[in-house]
Amino acid sequence: MSVFKIEGGHQLKGEIQAQGAKNEALQILCAVLLTPEKVVIDNIPDIVDVNKLIELLGKLGVKIENLGPNKMSFQADQVDLDYLYSDDFKELGKALRGSIMMVGPLLARFGKGYIPKPGGDKIGRRRLDTHFEGFLKLGATFRYNKEEYFYGVEADKLIGTDMLLEEASVTGTANILMASVLAEGITTIYNAACEPYLQQLCKMLNAMGANISGIGSNLLTIEGVEQLGGCEHRMLPDMIEIGSWIGLAAMTKSEITIKNVGWEHLGIIPNTFKRLGITIEKRGDDIYIPAHKDGYEIQSFIDGSILTIADAPWPGLTPDLLSVILVVATQARGEVLIHQKMFESRLFFVDKLIDMGAKIILCDPHRAVVIGHDFKSQLKATHMSSPDIRAGVSLLIAALSAKGTSVIQNIEQIDRGYERIDERLRAIGAHIERVDA
């Protein structure tokens, strides 16, 4: 078991390249099950969660070929459906939340899809109702083995229908969408998620021969087709990682350029950091952050009231960045209310920041008030454990800005979402090493 040993308080400098988008990868990789033809995917992040899904696809019989750095081909022409009943599948599937998105493609192409209750981050309840209610509306039957926590859906054929989703679930929309593309007739999905990752999935499916309209809106119309073919697809840069590097630059007063960020897909993320007082410059498709030698000041609302930053479905702020924003606010001038609406356990890592000297009032599981130090009091190094991917990288940012040497345990959580993060940070001057505990 490895840990990160971090000597904080050093300014960083240089360029860093954003990895491929984790959340897009988990959808795109499941979509290869929809066709027996070869699908080539580029810019795949080399991270634990994605590699686990690729391993699962391989065991299911998908032919996988490595075509170079972060580029692979997948061909699902000999899928072994018997593997779905194996103990190995039940064990691997429950270790990865993204595995739930295999159900839609399997149901659409083979008439059945099974999955153990998936795991993932410990960030509160994450219901699967949206996924399965969508499958039922398309004509599938549902079964659930309570003893083994094993879900299943089956259908002789899927029939297009109109549906209004109870929540704009990204993975739920993706799963229903992938089931709908091979359904008979027309399906409409209202209150669909419209995140850039979902838009990318729609574009990839259309390149495979699907007929999806309304891309980028919350009303998707899918005209079912009989079969899909192969395609080539390149994934977007990871917006969550881009936001993490913006926060890192501000907290360490570092001059950093984030390369090839895909500005048109970042939504309100840059402006949200600007509201914290962080200077962000657009240089072509790069983000340049100068060294904030004089710190940064949180804006107030127009009426002078305290700024509130809350998550929301796209085009609102992604909940995956609230942990980073909270950490960045600990050294700002001013105060901010962080409101985590979508998950009830994601703010519980703040006790570790309080131990480091941050001024944070945890109001309830969803809200925290942060009173910035304005760098007049440096955070103190400590020993801590990473509870989930995003909180883990937020604690890493805090440690890099802190005085002294910190140790972060359970770094497997960080590795789930960030590719070779220690190597890439060392390349811009961070004092971080991965050591055996």
C-alpha positions in Angstrom: 0.0 0.0 0.0 1.5 3.3 -1.1 1.2 6.8 0.3 2.0 10.3 -1.1 4.7 12.2 0.9 4.4 15.9 0.1 6.6 18.7 1.1 4.5 21.8 0.8 5.1 25.5 0.4 6.9 25.4 -2.9 5.9 27.5 -6.0 5.4 25.5 -9.2 6.0 26.6 -12.7 5.5 25.2 -16.2 3.0 23.5 -18.5 0.7 20.6 -17.7 -1.4 18.7 -20.2 -5.0 17.7 -19.2 -5.7 14.0 -19.5 -8.7 12.5 -21.3 -12.0 12.8 -19.5 -12.7 10.0 -17.0 -16.5 10.5 -17.0 -16.6 10.4 -20.8 -14.4 7.4 -21.0 -16.7 5.2 -18.8 -19.6 6.0 -21.2 -17.7 5.7 -24.5 -16.1 2.4 -23.5 -19.4 0.8 -22.7 -20.8 1.9 -26.1 -18.3 -0.4 -28.0 -20.7 -3.3 -26.9 -23.3 -1.9 -29.3 -21.6 -3.1 -32.5 -19.6 -6.2 -33.7 -17.3 -3.8 -35.7 -14.1 -2.2 -34.6 -14.2 1.0 -32.6 -11.0 3.1 -32.2 -10.8 5.4 -29.2 -8.1 8.0 -28.6 -7.1 10.1 -25.6 -8.1 7.4 -23.1 -6.9 8.3 -19.6 -4.6 5.7 -18.0 -6.4 5.6 -14.6 -7.6 2.9 -12.3 -11.4 3.2 -13.0 -11.0 3.2 -16.8 -8.4 0.3 -16.7 -10.8 -1.8 -14.6 -13.6 -1.2 -17.1 -11.3 -2.2 -20.0 -10.3 -5.3 -18.1 -14.0 -6.1 -17.6 -14.7 -5.7 -21.3 -11.8 -8.0 -22.2 -13.1 -10.7 -19.9 -16.5 -10.3 -21.5 -14.9 -11.2 -24.8 -14.2 -7.8 -26.4 -11.0 -7.9 -28.5 -8.7 -5.1 -27.3 -5.7 -3.8 -29.1 -3.2 -1.1 -27.9 -2.5 1.3 -30.7 -0.2 3.6 -28.8 -0.2 6.0 -25.9 -3.8 6.4 -24.7 -5.2 4.9 -27.9 -6.9 1.5 -28.3 -9.3 -0.4 -30.5 -12.2 -2.5 -29.3 -14.2 -5.1 -31.2 -17.2 -6.8 -29.5 -17.8 -9.5 -32.2 -17.6 -12.5 -29.8 -19.2 -11.4 -26.6 -19.4 -14.1 -24.0 -22.8 -13.6 -22.3 -22.1 -16.6 -20.0 -19.5 -14.4 -18.2 -22.3 -12.3 -16.9 -23.3 -15.1 -14.6 -19.8 -15.8 -13.2 -18.5 -15.0 -9.8 -15.6 -13.1 -11.3 -18.0 -10.7 -13.1 -19.9 -10.2 -9.9 -16.7 -9.3 -8.1 -15.2 -7.1 -10.7 -18.5 -5.3 -11.6 -19.3 -4.3 -8.1 -15.9 -2.6 -7.7 -16.6 -0.1 -10.4 -19.6 2.2 -10.6 -19.1 2.8 -14.3 -19.9 -0.8 -15.0 -23.6 0.0 -14.7 -23.5 1.6 -18.1 -22.8 -1.8 -19.7 -26.4 -2.8 -19.0 -28.0 -0.5 -21.7 -25.7 -1.7 -24.6 -26.1 -5.3 -23.6 -29.8 -5.1 -23.3 -30.1 -3.3 -26.7 -27.9 -5.7 -28.6 -28.4 -9.0 -26.8 -31.7 -8.7 -25.1 -30.4 -8.9 -21.5 -28.0 -7.1 -19.2 -26.9 -7.9 -15.7 -24.8 -6.1 -13.2 -24.0 -6.4 -9.5 -24.7 -3.4 -7.3 -21.8 -1.1 -8.3 -19.4 0.6 -5.8 -17.4 3.7 -6.4 -17.0 6.8 -4.3 -18.4 6.9 -0.8 -20.2 10.2 -1.3 -23.7 9.4 -0.3 -26.6 7.7 -2.0 -26.5 7.4 -5.8 -29.7 5.8 -6.9 -30.0 3.6 -10.0 -33.8 4.1 -10.3 -33.4 6.4 -13.4 -31.5 3.7 -15.3 -33.9 0.9 -14.7 -37.1 2.9 -15.0 -35.9 4.0 -18.4 -35.3 0.4 -19.4 -38.8 -0.6 -18.2 -40.4 2.1 -20.3 -38.6 0.7 -23.3 -40.3 -2.6 -22.6 -37.7 -4.5 -20.5 -38.5 -6.6 -17.5 -36.6 -6.1 -14.3 -35.4 -8.5 -11.6 -33.3 -8.0 -8.5 -31.6 -10.7 -6.4 -31.5 -9.2 -2.9 -29.2 -11.8 -1.5 -26.5 -11.1 -4.1 -27.4 -7.5 -4.8 -27.6 -8.5 -8.5 -29.7 -6.5 -11.0 -31.0 -7.7 -14.3 -33.1 -6.5 -17.3 -34.3 -8.6 -20.2 -36.4 -7.9 -23.3 -37.2 -9.8 -26.6 -37.2 -6.4 -28.2 -37.2 -2.8 -27.1 -39.9 -0.3 -28.3 -39.3 3.4 -28.5 -41.4 5.6 -26.2 -41.6 9.1 -24.7 -40.1 9.4 -21.2 -39.6 12.2 -18.7 -36.6 11.4 -16.4 -37.2 12.0 -12.7 -33.6 13.4 -12.5 -31.1 14.6 -15.1 -28.8 11.8 -14.3 -25.7 11.7 -16.6 -25.1 8.0 -16.3 -28.8 7.3 -16.4 -29.3 9.3 -19.6 -26.2 7.6 -21.2 -27.5 4.1 -20.3 -31.1 4.8 -21.6 -29.7 6.5 -24.7 -27.5 3.5 -25.5 -30.5 1.1 -25.1 -32.7 3.4 -27.3 -30.5 3.6 -30.4 -31.3 0.0 -31.3 -35.0 0.1 -30.1 -37.8 -0.1 -32.6 -39.4 3.3 -33.3 -38.7 6.7 -31.8 -37.7 7.4 -28.2 -37.7 10.9 -26.6 -35.9 11.5 -23.4 -36.9 14.7 -21.6 -35.0 16.1 -18.7 -32.0 14.4 -20.2 -28.5 15.3 -18.9 -26.7 17.5 -21.4 -23.1 17.5 -20.1 -20.3 17.6 -22.7 -19.6 14.0 -22.0 -23.1 13.1 -22.9 -22.8 15.2 -26.1 -19.7 13.3 -27.0 -21.5 10.0 -26.5 -24.3 11.2 -28.8 -21.8 12.3 -31.5 -20.0 8.9 -31.3 -23.2 7.0 -31.6 -24.3 9.0 -34.6 -20.9 8.3 -36.2 -21.7 4.6 -35.7 -25.0 5.0 -37.5 -27.4 6.1 -34.8 -30.0 8.8 -35.4 -30.0 11.1 -32.4 -31.1 14.8 -32.5 -31.4 17.5 -29.8 -27.7 17.0 -28.8 -26.7 19.5 -26.1 -30.3 20.1 -25.0 -32.4 18.3 -22.3 -34.7 16.8 -24.9 -33.1 14.0 -26.9 -34.9 12.3 -29.8 -33.7 8.9 -30.9 -34.9 7.1 -34.0 -34.0 3.5 -33.6 -31.8 1.7 -36.2 -31.3 -2.0 -36.8 -27.5 -2.0 -36.3 -24.5 0.1 -35.6 -21.0 0.1 -37.2 -17.5 1.0 -36.1 -16.0 4.5 -35.8 -13.1 6.5 -34.5 -13.6 8.8 -31.5 -11.3 11.2 -29.6 -12.2 12.0 -26.0 -12.3 15.5 -24.6 -9.8 16.8 -22.0 -11.0 16.2 -18.4 -12.7 19.4 -17.2 -12.4 18.2 -13.6 -8.6 17.9 -13.9 -8.4 21.3 -15.5 -10.3 22.8 -12.6 -8.0 21.0 -10.2 -4.9 22.5 -11.9 -6.5 26.0 -11.7 -7.0 25.5 -8.0 -3.5 24.2 -7.5 -1.9 27.2 -9.3 -3.9 29.6 -7.1 -3.2 27.8 -3.8 0.6 27.5 -4.4 0.9 31.0 -6.0 2.3 29.3 -9.1 2.5 30.3 -12.8 1.0 27.4 -14.7 -0.2 26.9 -18.2 -2.8 24.2 -18.8 -2.5 23.0 -22.4 -5.2 22.1 -24.9 -8.2 22.5 -22.5 -11.1 22.6 -25.0 -12.4 26.0 -23.9 -15.7 25.6 -25.6 -16.5 22.6 -23.4 -15.6 24.2 -20.0 -18.9 26.0 -19.4 -19.0 28.2 -16.3 -15.9 26.6 -14.7 -13.4 29.4 -15.6 -15.9 32.1 -14.5 -16.5 30.3 -11.2 -12.8 30.4 -10.3 -12.7 34.0 -11.4 -15.4 34.8 -8.8 -12.9 33.5 -6.2 -10.6 36.2 -7.5 -8.3 34.0 -9.6 -6.9 35.4 -12.8 -7.4 33.1 -15.8 -6.2 34.0 -19.2 -7.3 32.4 -22.5 -4.2 31.8 -24.7 -5.4 30.0 -27.8 -6.8 26.7 -26.4 -4.6 27.0 -23.3 -5.4 28.4 -19.8 -2.6 30.6 -18.3 -2.7 31.3 -14.6 -0.1 33.9 -13.4 1.5 33.6 -9.9 -1.0 35.2 -7.5 1.7 36.9 -5.4 -0.8 39.2 -3.7 -3.4 36.5 -3.2 -7.0 36.5 -4.6 -10.2 38.1 -3.3 -13.7 36.4 -3.4 -16.4 38.5 -5.0 -19.7 39.3 -3.3 -23.1 39.2 -4.9 -24.3 42.5 -6.3 -26.2 43.4 -3.2 -23.1 42.8 -1.0 -24.2 39.4 0.4 -21.9 36.5 0.8 -21.0 34.6 -2.4 -22.6 31.2 -2.7 -21.2 28.6 -5.0 -23.5 25.6 -5.6 -23.4 22.6 -7.9 -26.1 21.9 -10.5 -26.8 19.8 -13.6 -25.0 21.1 -16.7 -24.7 23.9 -17.7 -24.5 24.5 -14.0 -21.3 23.8 -12.0 -20.3 20.2 -11.9 -20.3 18.8 -8.3 -17.0 17.1 -8.9 -15.2 20.5 -8.6 -16.8 21.8 -5.3 -14.2 20.1 -3.2 -11.4 21.8 -5.1 -13.2 25.2 -4.9 -13.7 24.8 -1.2 -9.9 24.2 -0.7 -9.0 27.2 -2.9 -11.3 29.4 -0.8 -9.4 28.6 2.4 -6.6 31.0 1.4 -8.7 33.7 -0.3 -9.6 37.1 1.0 -13.3 37.0 2.0 -15.9 34.3 2.7 -17.9 32.0 0.6 -20.8 29.5 1.2 -20.2 26.2 -0.5 -23.5 24.4 -1.2 -23.2 20.7 -2.3 -26.7 19.9 -3.4 -26.3 16.6 -5.2 -24.5 14.4 -2.7 -24.8 14.4 1.1 -21.4 13.1 2.1 -19.0 15.0 -0.1 -18.2 17.8 2.4 -17.2 15.5 5.3 -13.5 15.7 4.3 -13.4 19.3 5.7 -12.4 18.0 9.1 -9.0 17.3 7.7 -8.7 20.8 6.4 -9.8 22.2 9.8 -7.0 20.1 11.3 -4.6 21.9 8.9 -5.8 25.2 10.2 -8.5 26.2 7.7 -11.4 28.2 8.9 -14.5 26.3 7.9 -17.9 26.0 9.4 -19.7 22.8 8.4 -23.4 23.9 8.6 -24.8 20.5 7.6 -24.0 17.6 5.2 -24.6 19.9 2.3 -23.3 23.4 3.2 -20.0 24.8 4.5 -18.9 28.4 5.1 -15.2 29.0 4.3 -13.5 32.1 5.8 -10.3 32.7 3.9 -6.8 33.2 5.5 -5.6 35.5 2.7 -2.3 33.6 3.0 -1.6 35.3 6.4 -1.8 32.0 8.1 -0.4 29.0 6.1 -2.0 25.6 6.3 -0.1 23.1 8.5 1.1 19.8 7.2 -0.6 16.7 8.5 -1.3 12.9 8.0 -4.6 12.3 6.3 -6.5 9.7 4.2 -8.2 10.2 0.8 -11.9 9.5 1.2 -12.8 9.7 -2.6 -11.3 10.9 -5.8 -12.2 14.6 -5.7 -11.7 15.1 -2.0 -8.4 13.2 -2.4 -7.0 15.6 -5.0 -8.3 18.6 -2.9 -6.3 17.4 0.1 -3.3 17.0 -2.2 -3.6 20.6 -3.3 -3.9 21.7 0.4 -0.8 19.6 1.2 1.2 21.2 -1.6 0.4 24.7 -0.2 1.0 23.8 3.4 4.0 24.3 5.6 5.9 21.1 6.3 5.6 17.5 5.0 2.2 15.9 4.7 1.4 12.2 4.2 -1.8 11.1 2.3 -3.0 7.5 2.6 -5.5 5.6 0.5 -4.1 7.3 -2.6 -5.7 4.5 -4.7 -8.7 6.8 -4.6 -6.8 9.6 -6.3 -5.3 7.1 -8.8 -8.8 6.2 -9.8 -9.3 9.6 -11.5 -5.8 11.2 -12.1 -3.2 9.7 -14.4 0.3 9.5 -13.0 -0.4 12.6 -10.9 2.8 12.5 -8.9 5.0 12.3 -12.0 3.2 15.1 -13.7 3.3 17.3 -10.7 7.0 16.7 -10.2 7.6 17.9 -13.8 6.4 21.4 -12.8 8.3 21.5 -9.5 6.1 19.8 -6.9 7.9 18.0 -4.0 5.8 14.8 -4.0 6.8 11.2 -4.0 5.0 7.9 -3.9 6.4 5.7 -1.2 5.5 2.3 0.2 3.7 2.6 3.6 
